[in-house]
Amino acid sequence: MFAEATRVVDDGIHREHHGAEIIEASPAFKKVVRQVEVVAPTDATVLLQGETGTGKERLAHALHQRSPRRDHPFVTVNCAAIPAGLLESKLFGYERGAFTGAIAQKLGRFELAHQGTLFLDEIGDIPLELQPKLLRVLQEHEFERLGGTQTIKVDVRLIAATNRDLAEMTTSNTFRRDLFYRLNVFPIRVPPLRERPESISVLVKHFVQKFAKRMSRPDLAVSAAIMSALEQWAWPGNIRELENLIERAVILSPGPDLRVNLEELRVTCTPSPSNGQTLHDVEREHIRHVLHDTNGVIGGKHGAASRLGLKRTTLQYKMKKLEISRY
């Protein structure tokens, strides 16, 4: 995956980016790297497709950093984390008086990303009624703020990401076919971690160094037995699950060896999608296991959201969508 250093200037707006270093090069990932290098210098719309936790946002950063827009804003919006009623104003902004509480004009993410890159994560969750306005700005590069009449022109490069099958959604009329074609200019499939096991050892060493440095500790040695066990795990939560596990292990390892609670993997064991379950089934089961392990606690340092690498609001949204109770 790409290691990067960024500074967040505003909510979801990044203006400084330093070299995205490729720290894994498994055969399955080499194709992704080649695609990134080819499309990054262009203004083509990129659609990143892959399971949750595979690193799609980091790839979006890498695409921006390797583009002529690298010195301009990189703006992110998680479409699944924002209530449908607020997403339009988030994307397009609003004028004073547009609705109750709109006491001043507010710029939307498209304006803030002018001359830069806009990354729309979980784009499959954009409400159907908002999709025509998104299609218009992608085709015509113009829009109006909520409650406004002035047409605003923008120059934005779009990168979108999803863990859902948008093509299938078009057949069920839950996603506009014309919008799908407009997004699908340059699709990149990001393989799950179980399809690139050669990457696990590299990622483990990277995360150990990262968290040891952050906690002002010397590097920890990883035994062959521990590494072998980690390489054999299916990682249903992908890189995010691996990163969270290593962070906990570093915290609990006084040194000099990394101590990993392998029983934790068995407790949170989730069937692989290859056994006939859908991705939603796997995600539902994994979230349920983590909620059970945290006694239903969602927020906080040791809550389920933190363990899953999600924002509390994002986890609550997923729980509602997947019909998951507290535990």
C-alpha positions as CSV (number, residue, x, y, z in Angstrom):
1,M,0.0,0.0,0.0
2,F,1.0,3.6,-0.2
3,A,2.6,5.3,2.9
4,E,1.9,9.0,2.9
5,A,2.2,12.1,5.0
6,T,-0.6,14.7,4.8
7,R,-1.8,17.7,6.8
8,V,-5.5,18.2,7.2
9,V,-6.3,21.9,6.9
10,D,-10.1,21.7,7.1
11,D,-12.7,19.0,7.5
12,G,-11.9,16.5,4.7
13,I,-9.6,19.0,2.9
14,H,-5.9,18.2,2.4
15,R,-3.5,20.6,0.9
16,E,0.0,19.2,1.6
17,H,1.0,15.8,0.3
18,H,4.5,14.3,0.3
19,G,5.7,11.3,-1.7
20,A,3.4,8.3,-1.5
21,E,5.8,5.4,-1.0
22,I,4.7,2.0,-2.2
23,I,5.4,-0.4,0.6
24,E,3.9,-3.5,-0.9
25,A,4.4,-5.1,-4.3
26,S,2.5,-8.4,-4.3
27,P,1.7,-9.8,-7.8
28,A,-2.0,-9.0,-7.3
29,F,-1.2,-5.4,-6.4
30,K,1.3,-4.7,-9.2
31,K,-1.6,-4.3,-11.6
32,V,-3.2,-1.7,-9.4
33,V,0.1,0.2,-9.2
34,R,0.5,0.2,-12.9
35,Q,-3.0,1.5,-13.4
36,V,-2.4,4.3,-10.9
37,E,0.7,5.3,-12.6
38,V,-1.0,5.4,-16.0
39,V,-4.1,7.3,-15.1
40,A,-2.8,9.6,-12.4
41,P,-1.3,12.3,-14.8
42,T,-4.7,12.6,-16.6
43,D,-8.0,14.2,-15.6
44,A,-10.0,11.0,-16.1
45,T,-12.5,10.0,-13.5
46,V,-11.4,7.0,-11.6
47,L,-13.7,4.4,-9.9
48,L,-12.0,2.5,-7.1
49,Q,-13.8,-0.8,-6.4
50,G,-13.0,-3.1,-3.5
51,E,-14.0,-4.4,-0.1
52,T,-14.1,-2.2,3.0
53,G,-10.6,-1.7,4.4
54,T,-8.6,-2.4,1.3
55,G,-7.0,1.1,1.2
56,K,-9.1,2.8,-1.5
57,E,-8.7,6.2,0.2
58,R,-5.0,5.9,0.2
59,L,-5.0,5.0,-3.4
60,A,-7.1,8.1,-4.1
61,H,-4.4,10.2,-2.3
62,A,-1.7,8.5,-4.4
63,L,-3.6,9.4,-7.6
64,H,-3.8,13.0,-6.5
65,Q,-0.2,13.2,-5.5
66,R,0.9,11.9,-8.9
67,S,-1.3,14.3,-10.8
68,P,-0.7,17.9,-12.1
69,R,-3.3,18.9,-9.4
70,R,-1.0,17.8,-6.5
71,D,-0.5,21.4,-5.3
72,H,-4.2,22.1,-5.1
73,P,-6.8,20.8,-2.6
74,F,-7.6,17.1,-2.1
75,V,-11.2,17.0,-0.7
76,T,-12.9,13.9,0.7
77,V,-16.5,13.2,1.3
78,N,-17.8,9.9,2.8
79,C,-21.2,9.6,1.3
80,A,-22.2,6.8,3.7
81,A,-21.4,8.9,6.8
82,I,-23.6,11.9,5.9
83,P,-27.4,11.8,6.3
84,A,-29.2,11.9,2.9
85,G,-30.8,15.2,3.7
86,L,-27.5,16.9,4.4
87,L,-25.4,15.4,1.6
88,E,-26.6,17.9,-1.1
89,S,-25.6,20.9,1.0
90,K,-22.3,19.2,1.8
91,L,-21.5,18.7,-1.8
92,F,-22.9,21.8,-3.4
93,G,-23.0,24.3,-0.5
94,Y,-25.9,26.6,0.3
95,E,-27.0,30.3,0.4
96,R,-28.0,32.1,3.5
97,G,-31.7,31.4,4.2
98,A,-31.8,28.3,2.1
99,F,-33.2,26.4,5.1
100,T,-33.7,26.8,8.8
101,G,-30.3,27.3,10.4
102,A,-28.6,28.5,7.2
103,I,-27.5,31.9,8.7
104,A,-24.6,32.4,6.3
105,Q,-23.4,31.2,2.9
106,K,-21.5,27.9,2.9
107,L,-19.3,26.6,0.2
108,G,-19.7,23.0,-0.8
109,R,-17.0,20.4,-1.4
110,F,-17.1,20.9,-5.2
111,E,-16.2,24.5,-4.8
112,L,-13.5,23.8,-2.2
113,A,-12.0,21.2,-4.6
114,H,-11.7,23.7,-7.5
115,Q,-8.6,22.9,-9.5
116,G,-7.9,20.0,-7.2
117,T,-9.4,16.5,-6.6
118,L,-12.6,15.5,-5.0
119,F,-12.8,12.0,-3.6
120,L,-16.3,10.6,-3.1
121,D,-16.1,7.5,-0.9
122,E,-19.0,5.0,-0.7
123,I,-20.5,6.6,-3.7
124,G,-23.0,3.8,-4.0
125,D,-24.8,5.3,-1.0
126,I,-25.7,8.6,-2.7
127,P,-29.5,8.9,-2.7
128,L,-31.2,8.4,-6.1
129,E,-32.7,11.8,-6.0
130,L,-29.3,13.5,-5.7
131,Q,-27.7,11.6,-8.5
132,P,-29.0,13.8,-11.4
133,K,-27.3,16.8,-9.9
134,L,-24.1,14.9,-9.4
135,L,-24.2,13.7,-13.1
136,R,-24.7,17.3,-14.2
137,V,-21.7,18.7,-12.4
138,L,-19.6,15.8,-13.8
139,Q,-20.7,16.4,-17.4
140,E,-21.1,20.2,-17.5
141,H,-18.8,21.2,-14.6
142,E,-21.4,23.5,-13.2
143,F,-24.1,23.6,-10.5
144,E,-26.1,25.9,-8.2
145,R,-25.8,26.1,-4.4
146,L,-28.8,25.0,-2.4
147,G,-31.2,27.9,-2.4
148,G,-29.2,29.8,-5.0
149,T,-29.7,30.8,-8.6
150,Q,-26.2,31.6,-9.7
151,T,-24.5,29.0,-11.8
152,I,-21.1,28.2,-10.5
153,K,-18.3,26.7,-12.8
154,V,-15.8,24.4,-11.3
155,D,-12.7,22.5,-12.5
156,V,-12.5,19.3,-10.4
157,R,-11.0,15.9,-11.0
158,L,-13.3,13.2,-9.5
159,I,-12.2,10.0,-7.8
160,A,-14.9,7.7,-6.5
161,A,-14.8,4.6,-4.4
162,T,-17.3,1.9,-3.5
163,N,-17.5,-1.6,-2.0
164,R,-20.8,-2.2,-3.8
165,D,-21.6,-3.5,-7.3
166,L,-22.8,-0.4,-9.1
167,A,-23.5,-2.3,-12.3
168,E,-25.8,-4.6,-10.4
169,M,-27.4,-1.6,-8.7
170,T,-28.3,-0.1,-12.1
171,T,-30.4,-3.2,-12.9
172,S,-32.4,-2.8,-9.7
173,N,-32.8,0.9,-10.4
174,T,-31.1,1.9,-7.2
175,F,-28.2,3.6,-9.1
176,R,-28.6,5.6,-12.3
177,R,-27.1,3.9,-15.4
178,D,-25.9,7.1,-17.0
179,L,-24.1,8.2,-13.8
180,F,-22.5,4.7,-13.5
181,Y,-21.1,5.1,-17.1
182,R,-19.9,8.5,-16.3
183,L,-18.0,7.2,-13.2
184,N,-16.7,4.1,-14.8
185,V,-14.3,5.9,-17.1
186,F,-11.2,4.2,-15.5
187,P,-12.2,1.5,-13.0
188,I,-9.6,0.0,-10.7
189,R,-10.3,-3.1,-8.7
190,V,-8.4,-3.1,-5.4
191,P,-7.9,-6.8,-4.4
192,P,-8.7,-7.9,-0.8
193,L,-5.8,-8.8,1.4
194,R,-6.6,-12.5,1.2
195,E,-5.8,-12.3,-2.5
196,R,-2.4,-10.8,-1.9
197,P,-0.9,-12.8,1.1
198,E,2.6,-11.8,0.0
199,S,1.8,-8.3,1.2
200,I,1.0,-9.3,4.8
201,S,4.6,-9.6,6.1
202,V,5.6,-6.3,4.5
203,L,2.5,-4.6,6.0
204,V,3.0,-6.1,9.4
205,K,6.6,-4.8,9.6
206,H,5.5,-1.4,8.3
207,F,2.7,-1.1,11.0
208,V,5.0,-2.3,13.7
209,Q,7.6,0.4,12.9
210,K,4.8,3.0,12.5
211,F,3.2,2.4,15.9
212,A,6.5,1.8,17.7
213,K,7.8,5.1,16.5
214,R,4.5,6.8,17.4
215,M,4.7,5.4,20.9
216,S,8.5,6.2,21.3
217,R,9.4,2.5,21.6
218,P,12.2,0.6,19.9
219,D,11.2,-1.7,17.0
220,L,9.7,-5.0,18.0
221,A,10.8,-8.3,16.5
222,V,8.1,-10.4,14.9
223,S,8.6,-14.2,15.4
224,A,8.2,-16.6,12.5
225,A,5.3,-18.3,14.3
226,I,3.4,-15.1,14.7
227,M,4.1,-14.0,11.1
228,S,3.0,-17.4,9.8
229,A,-0.3,-17.2,11.7
230,L,-1.0,-13.7,10.4
231,E,-0.2,-14.8,6.8
232,Q,-2.7,-17.6,7.1
233,W,-5.6,-15.5,8.3
234,A,-8.2,-14.4,5.7
235,W,-8.5,-10.8,7.0
236,P,-12.2,-10.1,6.3
237,G,-11.5,-6.5,7.5
238,N,-8.5,-6.3,5.1
239,I,-5.7,-3.8,5.8
240,R,-7.7,-1.8,8.3
241,E,-8.2,-5.0,10.4
242,L,-4.5,-5.8,10.2
243,E,-3.5,-2.3,11.1
244,N,-5.8,-2.2,14.2
245,L,-4.6,-5.6,15.4
246,I,-0.9,-4.6,15.1
247,E,-1.6,-1.3,16.9
248,R,-3.1,-3.2,19.8
249,A,-0.3,-5.7,19.8
250,V,2.4,-2.9,20.0
251,I,0.5,-1.3,22.9
252,L,0.5,-4.7,24.7
253,S,4.1,-5.6,23.9
254,P,6.6,-4.3,26.5
255,G,9.3,-5.6,24.2
256,P,11.5,-6.8,22.6
257,D,9.1,-9.2,20.8
258,L,5.7,-8.4,19.3
259,R,3.0,-10.1,21.2
260,V,-0.2,-10.9,19.2
261,N,-3.3,-12.4,20.8
262,L,-4.0,-15.0,18.1
263,E,-7.1,-16.1,20.0
264,E,-8.6,-12.7,19.1
265,L,-8.6,-13.7,15.4
266,R,-10.4,-16.9,16.2
267,V,-13.0,-15.1,18.4
268,T,-13.7,-12.6,15.6
269,C,-13.6,-15.4,13.0
270,T,-15.7,-14.5,10.0
271,P,-16.4,-16.9,7.1
272,S,-14.7,-16.0,3.8
273,P,-16.9,-14.6,1.0
274,S,-15.8,-17.7,-1.0
275,N,-18.2,-19.9,0.9
276,G,-21.2,-18.5,-0.8
277,Q,-21.9,-15.6,1.5
278,T,-22.3,-12.1,0.1
279,L,-20.0,-9.3,1.1
280,H,-22.8,-7.8,3.1
281,D,-23.2,-11.1,5.0
282,V,-19.5,-11.1,5.8
283,E,-19.5,-7.5,6.9
284,R,-22.6,-8.0,9.0
285,E,-21.1,-11.0,10.8
286,H,-17.8,-9.2,11.4
287,I,-19.5,-6.2,12.9
288,R,-21.7,-8.4,15.1
289,H,-18.6,-10.2,16.4
290,V,-16.8,-7.0,17.2
291,L,-19.9,-5.5,18.9
292,H,-20.2,-8.7,21.0
293,D,-16.5,-8.4,22.0
294,T,-17.0,-4.8,23.1
295,N,-20.3,-5.6,24.9
296,G,-22.2,-3.4,22.5
297,V,-20.1,-0.3,23.1
298,I,-19.8,1.7,19.8
299,G,-17.8,4.8,20.6
300,G,-14.7,5.5,22.7
301,K,-11.1,4.4,22.5
302,H,-12.0,0.7,23.0
303,G,-15.4,0.8,21.3
304,A,-16.4,-1.2,18.2
305,A,-15.9,1.8,15.9
306,S,-12.3,2.2,16.9
307,R,-11.6,-1.5,16.5
308,L,-13.1,-1.5,13.1
309,G,-11.3,1.7,12.0
310,L,-14.5,3.5,11.4
311,K,-16.0,6.8,12.7
312,R,-18.8,6.3,15.2
313,T,-21.4,7.8,12.8
314,T,-20.2,5.6,10.0
315,L,-20.6,2.4,12.1
316,Q,-24.0,3.5,13.2
317,Y,-25.1,4.0,9.6
318,K,-23.7,0.6,8.6
319,M,-25.5,-1.0,11.6
320,K,-28.8,0.5,10.5
321,K,-28.2,-0.5,6.8
322,L,-27.3,-4.0,7.8
323,E,-30.1,-4.3,10.4
324,I,-27.7,-4.9,13.3
325,S,-28.8,-4.3,16.9
326,R,-26.3,-3.3,19.6
327,Y,-25.3,-7.0,20.0
